[in-house]
C-alpha cells in the first residue's frame, strides 16, 4: 500500500497548519457584488414537474430557481407525520458526485426520524442541475475551470462568468429556500464533504447576517489555502480532482496565471472561514492528496467559531482506502455527525461523549 504523501510534515504540523486569511485586494468589492446579485433572487422550493425532470438525475424531485434563472435540483426528506420538525439540513455533494440523489436516503434516514428535514442539493452543472447549464463536470478543464479563464481576462466583473461563486449562491439560496419552506421556525444546518465542505464554509460565511447556520458539519474541506496548493505541484494534482484541474489550467494560463491565482483566493475557503461563528464538527485527515491535508486543516483552524464550539475529528487518511482501521474511524465520525446534527440536544451535550475519541479510538465513551 502506497500511502498518500505527508508533504514532509508531521501529523501535528499537518493538523496545526495555518495560512494567511487576510482578504486579497478586491475581495470586499467582489463579494459586495455577489451579495447584491444574491439578494435579487427569492428562491422558492417546490416539487419538480415530472415532465421537466433533469435526465442527468431523475431522482431530483424538488427544485428552486437560482441566479440567472437556473433550476437547481434537490431531493427533500421530511420527518414522518407525528414527528415534529426541529431543524432543516442542507446536504451537499463532493466533486466526483457519484450516484443519484436518492442514493443518500439511507444515509439521512435516522436523522430524519429525529426531526430533521434534509434537503440534498446539486449545484449547477452537476447531475440534477443541468437543464440550463449542461453537465459541466465533463467540460474542458473540469467544472472548477468553467468561466475562470474568461473571468481572468475580463477582470472587471468576474462574477459574471466563473461558475464557483454562482455555486456558492446555489447553496445559499438552498438554505434560504429550506428555511422559507419550514416557515423560519427552526434552525438551519449545513453539511458537506471535500468540495461540498469548502462550499459549505464559504456559504456559511456569506450568509452571516442574513441566515445564521447554527451547525456546520464538514469533512476534508476543499477550496482552501490556494497559495499553498499552487506553490506545491506534484501530489494532490490528480487529473480528475480540483487540484489537478487547476494545475493544468495554470500551466497553460501564461500571463494570466497571476489573475487566475487572484480569483482563486477570492473564493478561498480559509479566507472566508473567520466569518463562520456557529458550531462546527470537522473530519480532518492526517494524510490526503486529493484535498491536501494541510489545506483542509487550514480551513478548520481559520474558523471563527469559539474554541469550545468546534470539534476536530481526526482520521488517518482522506480520499484513500487505507484498510479496516481508517474505515472504522470514518464510520465513527458518521455516528458522531448524527449526534452533532440532532436538534433535540444542545450541541455541547451531544459532543461530550465523543470528545475522548476525536483523535483516536474505535468507540465513544459511555453516555
N, C-alpha and C positions, 0 to 999 in steps of 0.2 A: 504494500500500500504506500503510495507516494502522497504524503500529507501536503496540504496547501502551504504556501510559503508563510513564514512568520515575519517576513520583511526585515529580518535582522533584529527583531525586538523581542524582549522577554514578555511573558504573559502580563506582568504588572505594567510594563511600559506600554503594551498594546491597549490595555483597558483604561489606562490613565491618560491616553493621548488626547491632547487638546489642540485646537487650531485658533487662528485669529478670527474673531467674529465681528470685527469692525466692518460695517457695510461698505461695499465698493462705491466709487463715485457714480452718481446717477441712480443709486438704489432707491432713495426716497421718491424721486420723480417717477421712476418706473412703476413702483408699487402704488403710488397715488393714482396713476393712470389705470392701473389694474383695478383698484377699488372702485373707481368711477364706472368702469365697464361692468364690473361685478354687480354693483348696486342697481344697474339699469335692468337687470333680469329678475323677475319674480317667479321662481320655479314652483311648479305645482305637480306633485306626484300623483299619478293616476295609472290605471291599467293600460297596457299597450294593446291597441286593437289587434285582434287575431290576424286580420288581413294585412296588417302593417308590421308583422314580426320581422326582425332582422335575421336573415338566413345564416349569418355567421354565428348566431347563438339564439335559436328559437325559444330557449328556456327563459329569456328575459321577458317576464310577464308585465313589468311596470316600466314607466319611463317618465322623464320630465324634460322640458326644453331648456337647454343651456344657452350660453353665449353663441352668437351667430346662428341662432335657430337650429342648433344641433340637438338631436334627440339622443338622450343618454339612457341606455338600457340598464334595468335593475331587476332584482327579484326580492320581494318583500315577504318575510315570515313574521307573522304576528302571533302573540300568545293566544291559546285557545280560549273559548268562552269560559268565563268563571275565573280566569287568571288575570289579575289587574296588570295593566301596563305600567311598569315602574321606570323604564328608560328606553331610549332608542339608540341603536348602534349602527353606524355606517361602516361596513366592512369592505376593504379594498383588496386589490389583487396584485400579484407580482408581475415582473416583466415578461416572464415566459407565458403566463396566463393560460395554463393548460387546463382543459376541461371546461364544460359549460357551467353557468352559474348554479344550476340545480344540483350540481355535484357537491356543493357545500352544505346541503341541507342537514346532513348528519352532524357536520362539524358544529353547527349552531343550535341543534335541536334542544339540548339540555338548557342552554341559556334562554331560549325562547320560553321554555316551561318555567323559568324563574321570573318571567315578566318582562323580558327584553324584546322589543320589536326590532328585528335585524333587517337592514336594507343592504344587500350586496350590490355593489355598483361596478360598472365597467366604464372607465374614462374613454373619451373619444378616440377612435382609431383602433380600439381593441374589440374583440368579438362581442357582439351585442350592442355596440355603439358605433356602427359603421354605415348607417343609412345615408348620412350626408358626407362623411369623410372618406369612406372606403377603409379597407384594412391597412392601417399604416404600419403595423408591426413588420410587414414584409417589404416595405418600401426601401428604396436605395438608401443605405446608411442607417436604416433602422428607425424605429418610432422616435427616439430621442433626437434624431437629426432633422426631423421634418420641420422645415421652415427656419432652421437655425442659421444656415449659411446665408439665406436671404435676409434674415434679421440683422446679421453682422454687416452685410453690405449696405443696408439702408441706414441703420444707426439712429434714425430719427424716432421710430416707434416700433421697437422690437416686439411689442405685444401683438401687433397686427399679424405676425407671421408664425412665430415659434409655437409649437404645439404644447410644450410643457406648461407655460403659465395658464394656458386655456384648460389644461387638465386639472390644475390646481383649482380653477374656477368650478370645474365639474364636481370636484369633491366638496367644495364649499357650498355649492348650490344643492348638492345631495343632502348635506347636513341641514340646510335651511328648509328644504322640501320635506324631510322627515319630521323636523320639528313642527312645521305647519300641519302636517298630516296628523300628528299626535296632539295638535292644538296647543303646543307650547307648554304642556302641563308637566313634562318630565325632563330630566337631564338628557343630554345627547353625549354619547361616547363615540370614539373613533378608533379603528383598528386597521393595521396594515403591516405587511412584512416586505422587506427588501425594497423594491421600487415603491410599493404601497406604503411602506414605513416612512420613506422620505417624503412622499406626497402628503402623508398624514401630518407630519411635523410642520411643513410649510403651510398647510391649510389651517391647522390649529393656530399658528402664529397670525395669519392674516384675518382669521375670524375674531381675534381678540377685540373686544369692544362691541361686537355685533352679536355673536353667539359663542358663549364660552363652552369649550369642550371639557366636560367635567372629568372624564377619564380617557387616557390615551394609552392603548396597548400596541406596542411596535416590536418588530423583530428584525435584526440586522438592517437598520435603516440605511438606505442608499441616498444618492444625490447630495452627499456631504463632503466637505473638505476637498474641493476640486483642485485647489492649489497643490495639495499633497499628491493627489492621484495623477495630475498631469505631469508632475516632476518625476514620476517613477514608472516609466514604461516597463513592460515585462509581465510579471504576474498580475493577474486581475484584468487582463485585456483580451479575454476570450471573445471570439468574433460575435457570438450571439448575445453577449452581455452588454450592459450600458457602457462600461469602461472600454471594452473593445471597440464598440461603435464610435465612441467619442474619440478614441485614439486614432482610428482610421480617418475620421473627419479632420482631426487636427493635422494629420500627416499630409493631407492634400489641401490644407487651408492656405498655405503660403503666407502672404502678407496679412491675411485676415485672421491669423491664429490668435493674435492678441485680443481682437474684438470678440472672437468666439469664447476665449477664456473669461473675458469680462462678463459676457452674457451668462455663462455657466455660474459665475459667482453671484450674479443677481438672484439666481434660483438655487443657491447653496443651502441645504437644509441646516447645516451647522450655523450659518449666519442668521437664519430665522429662528433657531431654537431658543434663544434667550427670551423671546416673547411668549413662549409656552409656559403657563403657570399652573395648569391643572395637575392632577395626579397622573403619574406615568409608570407603567411597567414595561421594561425593555429587555428583550432577549439579545445578548451580545455573544459573539464568538471570540475565542482566543486566536483561532486561525480561520481565515476566509480570504479567498482571492476574488470571487465574483463581486462581492462588496468588500473591499479590503478592510479587514477587521479594525485597524486603527481609525479609519474614517467613520465607521459605524459608531465606535466608541466616542469619537469627537462630537458626533451629533448628540449622543446621550449626555456627555459631560457639559455641553453648552446649554442644556435645557434650563430654563429659568424657574422651574418648579422648586419649591422648598426641599431641602435635602431629605427631610422626613416624609416626603410625599412622592419620591421617585425611587424605584427599585430596579436594580440591575441583576438580571438572571443570566448567569454565565454558562455557556455550553462549549464543548471543546472545538467544534467545527461549525462553520456556516453552511454554505452551499456545497456540501461534500458528505458522502456516505462513509462515515468513519466506523461503522460497525454497531454492535449492540449497546455499548455503554453510552456513546453520544446519542443514540436513538432514545434511550431511556431518559436522558436529560431533557430532550426535546419534548417527549411525551409528558414529562413532569411539568415543563413550562406551560403546556397547553392546559393542564389541570389548574395551575396557578392563575393563568389568564382567565379561566372561567370564574374563579373565585374573585379575582380583581374586578371583573365586569358585572358581578352580582350586585344589583342596586339595592337589594334588601338589607345590606350590611354596610356600615361605614368602611371605607377602603382600608383605613389603618388597621381596623379589627380583622378584616379579611386576610391581610398580608402577614399578620403576626406569626401564624403557624408556618409560613413559607420563608420567613427571613433566615432561619438556620440553614436552609438548603439553597440559598441564592447563588452560592459559589461552588457547591458540590453536594453530592448525595443522591440517593435514589428514591427517597420518600420524605414527605413533610413530617414535622414534629406533630405529636398528638394535639388535637384541638384543645 
